[in-house]
Structure formats: C-alpha cells, structure tokens
Amino acid sequence: MSTAKITISIDQSLLKRVDRLVKSRHFPNRSQAIQAALHEKVNRIDKTRLGHECAKLDVTIEQSLAEEGLELEVSQWPEY
C-alpha cells in the first residue's frame, strides 16, 4: 500500500500522549500511531454507517424477499 505525506495540526496535550505511546514502544513512531488511530476510527464509522443503513430496512419486506420462491422449492426437496 502506498502512503502519502500530510501535515496536520494537533493539540499539544494529545501530541504528548502520542509521544508517550511511542516512547513506551506501543508504536514505533508518531506516524504509525496516528495512522492506527485514524484506521480504527474510520473502520468504526463504516460499521456504524452499515448499522444505520440496516436499521432502515423493513423486516417484513426483507423476510419476504429472503423467502421468495422458497415455497415452490420446498415441494422439490427430498424427504429425509
């Protein structure tokens, strides 16, 4: 994966916390610490968005779509 250099402004107290994580070897450097945090946040937003979209679905309609054509196929299923 290719990377791009960017410049950001960050609160001094937050930067000190990031530096402590780097110093305690949770991350090899500031860049990877910030990249990991952004990755985690973006993934969380994506999951939340999926949850919101799923909540918009009508359960009855989704159930009928899932079962569509199933009644016709049941008669063709082998006996057990």
PLY file of the C-alpha trace (Angstrom):
ply
format ascii 1.0
element vertex 80
property float x
property float y
property float z
element edge 79
property int vertex1
property int vertex2
end_header
0.00 0.00 0.00
1.39 3.39 -0.91
1.47 6.20 1.61
1.18 9.96 1.31
2.76 12.61 3.48
0.40 15.12 5.05
0.68 17.91 7.57
-1.73 18.13 10.49
-2.30 20.39 13.44
-2.72 18.61 16.74
-3.40 19.72 20.28
-0.20 19.78 22.37
-1.65 17.61 25.13
-2.74 14.98 22.61
0.69 15.06 20.98
2.30 14.45 24.38
0.07 11.41 24.85
1.03 10.09 21.42
4.70 10.66 22.24
4.29 8.68 25.46
2.85 5.78 23.48
5.82 5.93 21.11
8.28 6.18 23.99
6.69 3.16 25.71
7.00 1.29 22.38
3.27 0.83 21.76
4.08 2.29 18.34
7.39 2.64 16.52
6.77 6.32 15.68
4.22 9.13 15.68
3.19 8.47 12.12
2.20 4.87 12.77
0.40 5.81 15.99
-1.72 8.41 14.20
-2.27 6.10 11.21
-3.52 3.32 13.53
-5.87 5.73 15.30
-7.31 7.01 12.02
-7.71 3.48 10.68
-9.60 2.42 13.80
-11.85 5.48 13.71
-12.69 5.15 10.01
-13.49 1.44 10.45
-15.78 2.27 13.37
-17.59 4.90 11.30
-18.03 2.42 8.44
-19.54 -0.17 10.81
-21.83 2.44 12.33
-22.96 3.53 8.88
-23.76 -0.08 7.97
-25.76 -0.42 11.19
-27.73 2.74 10.42
-28.48 1.55 6.91
-29.57 -1.89 8.17
-31.86 -0.23 10.72
-33.70 1.45 7.85
-34.68 -1.91 6.35
-38.25 -3.14 6.75
-38.05 -6.52 8.49
-41.25 -7.79 6.86
-40.11 -6.91 3.35
-36.64 -8.38 3.93
-38.17 -11.60 5.28
-40.46 -11.93 2.28
-37.52 -11.34 -0.09
-35.49 -14.00 1.73
-38.34 -16.49 1.44
-39.30 -15.56 -2.12
-39.61 -18.67 -4.22
-38.94 -20.91 -1.21
-42.49 -22.27 -1.17
-42.10 -23.53 -4.72
-38.78 -25.16 -3.93
-39.96 -26.89 -0.75
-42.07 -29.32 -2.76
-38.96 -30.31 -4.70
-36.86 -31.03 -1.60
-36.06 -34.69 -0.95
-37.66 -36.47 2.01
-35.42 -37.17 4.99
0 1
1 2
2 3
3 4
4 5
5 6
6 7
7 8
8 9
9 10
10 11
11 12
12 13
13 14
14 15
15 16
16 17
17 18
18 19
19 20
20 21
21 22
22 23
23 24
24 25
25 26
26 27
27 28
28 29
29 30
30 31
31 32
32 33
33 34
34 35
35 36
36 37
37 38
38 39
39 40
40 41
41 42
42 43
43 44
44 45
45 46
46 47
47 48
48 49
49 50
50 51
51 52
52 53
53 54
54 55
55 56
56 57
57 58
58 59
59 60
60 61
61 62
62 63
63 64
64 65
65 66
66 67
67 68
68 69
69 70
70 71
71 72
72 73
73 74
74 75
75 76
76 77
77 78
78 79
